[in-house]
Amino acid sequence: MKPLIDGVRVKRLVRHCDDRGFFQEILRDDDGLLRRFGQASMSLTYPGVIKAFHWHERQDDLWFFPAGNAQVVLHDLRALSPTHRRTDVHYLGEHNPILLLIPAGVAHGYRVLGGEPAVILYFTTESYNPADPDEKRLPWDDPSIGFDWRTEFR
């Protein structure tokens, strides 16, 4: 489809679905739509799913959950950081609409809370490069982090 107004461009979005939900890139710096940008992506995750942990050497992430709710867990892997090896927990979602900046070197993951899927929109300082991915992984139950993902009933 060719836009009717000069300079207007359309990018069709591709959604990658699996048994956990879906992943969808929204905007990349190599799309040529903006002068400078990393990437914007969206993912839907089903209730009870844990997506953790991963971290980046170069890339910062900015997270926002516009639908559903999630427990977000951060763990500082940066050796020179004053908060090295500290774990932090945030609750993001439609009931707590905030943006969360996650610097490079901080491991991050989340668990969907409640009975509805959670949608995350996230923006990065670099677009994903399959030839040189800036994506390091740790198990969701990594003993060096030692995070207990169970809900504490009180």
Buried (B, 14 or more C-beta within 10 A) or exposed (E): EEEEEEEEEEEEEEEEEEEBBBBBBBBBBEBEEEEEBBBBBBBBBBBEBBBBBBBBEEBBBBBBBEEBBBBBBBBBBBEEEEEEEEEEEBBBBBEEEEEBEBBBBBBBBBBBBBEBBBBBBBBBBBBBEEEEEBEEEBEBEBEEBEBEEEEEEE
